[in-house]
Amino acid sequence: MPRVTFIARMTVKEKRDTEFLALMNELADYVKAHEPGTVQYQIFRLREPQRFAVIEGFVDEEAAGVHAASAKLQELVPRISDCLIGSWEIEHLDPV
């Protein structure tokens, strides 16, 4: 199966950056320790105010599904979402 990669962009509410980044880093630490099928999970601060992105890469669809179904992700998503204006903007990246 081919590798799965995507970028998720988001806008964080004013004065919620610190909380948002703490939650995202908690998730990133969990992913690195418990999801061997995740080959990339990197958080970025974009140059636009209050904008962030995460690039996620998985060895295959199954590994992406393991991540999506993880108890840790389900635990943190409501708290992360509460820090956001709107929702994630997700773009899948297919190699050429």
Legacy VTK file of the C-alpha trace (Angstrom):
# vtk DataFile Version 3.0
C-alpha trace
ASCII
DATASET POLYDATA
POINTS 96 float
0.000 0.000 0.000
1.240 3.526 -0.697
2.292 5.969 1.960
-0.373 8.393 3.222
0.630 12.018 3.808
-1.437 15.083 4.503
-1.225 18.579 5.878
-3.819 19.953 8.268
-3.992 23.719 8.665
-5.833 25.467 11.473
-6.465 28.889 12.994
-6.121 29.212 16.759
-8.237 31.594 18.824
-6.559 34.663 20.296
-4.599 33.926 23.481
-4.996 30.141 23.085
-1.620 29.455 21.395
0.072 28.122 24.528
-2.772 25.747 25.377
-3.083 24.613 21.758
0.635 23.904 21.436
0.732 22.016 24.738
-2.076 19.746 23.534
-0.520 19.278 20.105
2.866 18.455 21.628
1.222 15.960 23.995
-0.327 14.300 20.952
2.955 14.374 19.023
4.793 12.746 21.947
2.146 10.017 22.118
2.334 9.408 18.368
6.131 9.089 18.453
6.011 6.652 21.373
3.032 4.493 20.369
2.421 4.632 16.621
5.292 2.982 14.718
3.356 3.302 11.455
3.527 7.093 11.722
6.669 8.233 9.929
6.082 11.979 10.227
4.139 14.113 12.682
5.459 17.655 12.704
3.788 20.837 13.937
4.476 24.193 12.280
3.623 27.792 13.083
2.618 29.438 9.814
3.527 33.035 8.992
-0.082 34.210 9.083
-1.275 35.278 12.556
-2.737 32.497 14.694
-2.175 29.906 11.927
-0.611 26.486 12.473
-0.207 23.286 10.492
0.716 19.689 11.109
2.169 17.390 8.476
1.319 13.756 9.087
2.795 10.813 7.231
1.930 7.138 7.620
3.421 4.004 6.086
-0.014 3.074 4.694
-3.786 3.492 5.082
-3.867 1.008 7.956
-1.383 3.080 9.985
-3.405 6.230 9.253
-6.483 4.401 10.539
-4.674 3.357 13.724
-3.842 7.002 14.360
-7.377 8.200 13.616
-8.865 5.608 15.968
-6.403 6.070 18.831
-7.851 6.710 22.277
-5.332 9.526 22.776
-6.502 11.345 19.652
-10.143 10.915 20.698
-9.268 12.278 24.149
-7.453 15.370 22.864
-9.487 16.343 19.777
-12.306 18.067 21.707
-9.795 20.117 23.692
-7.758 20.965 20.591
-10.929 21.869 18.671
-11.972 24.207 21.477
-8.802 26.220 20.786
-9.649 26.631 17.100
-11.624 29.040 14.985
-13.498 26.685 12.690
-11.996 23.309 11.921
-8.964 21.722 10.332
-8.350 22.278 6.612
-6.938 18.982 5.362
-5.062 18.439 2.097
-3.786 15.004 1.087
-0.355 14.984 -0.526
0.175 12.290 -3.158
3.699 11.682 -4.463
4.340 12.198 -8.159
LINES 1 97
96 0 1 2 3 4 5 6 7 8 9 10 11 12 13 14 15 16 17 18 19 20 21 22 23 24 25 26 27 28 29 30 31 32 33 34 35 36 37 38 39 40 41 42 43 44 45 46 47 48 49 50 51 52 53 54 55 56 57 58 59 60 61 62 63 64 65 66 67 68 69 70 71 72 73 74 75 76 77 78 79 80 81 82 83 84 85 86 87 88 89 90 91 92 93 94 95
